[in-house]
Amino acid sequence: MGGHQSARGSKDEWLTPPEIVADLGPFDLDPCAPISRPWPTADRHFTIKDNGLMQRWTGRVWCNPPYGNKAKRWISRLAEHGRGTALIFARTETETFHPWVWEYATAIFFMEGRLNFHHVDGTQSEHNAGAPSVLVAYGDGDADRLQAFTAWPGRYVPLRPQRRFILVAVPPAMTWRQLLSNVMERQGRAARLEEIYVLLAQHPKAMKNPNWQAKVRQILQRGPFRRLDRGLWEFAGVEQ
Ligand SMILES: C[S@@+](CC[C@H](N)C(=O)[O-])C[C@H]1O[C@@H](n2cnc3c(N)ncnc32)[C@H](O)[C@@H]1O
């Protein structure tokens, strides 16, 4: 993006063309919205003042996140949430796409050409974004909406999320140690902490415990797991 600071906003303030949100919406929440905005993108908005990453996300989410390496945290959070649509650059080789789009998204829409984003005063940028964009759907409902999307030309590509919902079959009576062992063993490779959260987020044990992420970190420390790098864990034992 040819971003610049001006009365129209900082370089992070590139707003989605409203016809795109109108066609895909309505959304319940935009967790990364400008403080001063020319139109709503959802029923509720979090801004930088709230820090949307620190808030609880509920309902169907619209997420055109801050750019560059900041995008990863927002897209991993949306993958964990499991319900919503994101607008990001089609940088398919990045740590945002691997694994948070390729392995967890339900569908992608590759947009033809390039978008011209809007300033916070509502005017449209004279310059295009400088890179191609994609819409990424998480969850079947959002994938259906994306398949029916007509506000912009492009190509809809369904993906099969590879790991979500595996855990629905795991009995909730398991201990955290058994559950985590089961998940890590199925994974068959080292997993990043954020990935482990995604795998567990919809398990009944996690849904019952507001501090489940801290519990996961505690169990990882106690084994049978091995820490390979900061935030990177593998299963290191046989759990019966
Ligand atoms: C690319 S713009 C997209 C705005 C809007 N979501 C849309 O689709 O038009 C990203 C927005 O994220 C906001 N933002 C940056 N950091 C944030 C944070 N920690 N919490 C909430 N919003 C944030 C910026 O102020 C900016 O408005």
The ligand as a Gaussian input file, in Angstrom:
#p B3LYP/6-31G(d) Opt

LIG

0 1
 C       -7.330000      -2.114000       7.083000
 S       -8.301000      -1.161000       8.216000
 C       -9.911000      -1.873000       7.978000
 C      -11.037000      -1.144000       8.636000
 C      -12.402000      -1.835000       8.600000
 N      -12.335000      -3.130000       9.278000
 C      -12.913000      -2.049000       7.190000
 O      -13.071000      -3.188000       6.779000
 O      -13.171000      -1.056000       6.494000
 C       -7.727000      -1.844000       9.763000
 C       -8.300000      -1.129000      10.975000
 O       -7.831000      -1.745000      12.178000
 C       -7.728000      -0.751000      13.170000
 N       -6.872000      -1.287000      14.233000
 C       -5.516000      -1.332000      14.278000
 N       -5.109000      -1.947000      15.412000
 C       -6.235000      -2.290000      16.085000
 C       -6.482000      -2.938000      17.336000
 N       -5.479000      -3.365000      18.112000
 N       -7.772000      -3.138000      17.724000
 C       -8.803000      -2.712000      16.941000
 N       -8.627000      -2.085000      15.766000
 C       -7.364000      -1.880000      15.339000
 C       -7.153000       0.420000      12.415000
 O       -7.385000       1.622000      13.125000
 C       -7.911000       0.327000      11.092000
 O       -9.095000       1.093000      11.148000

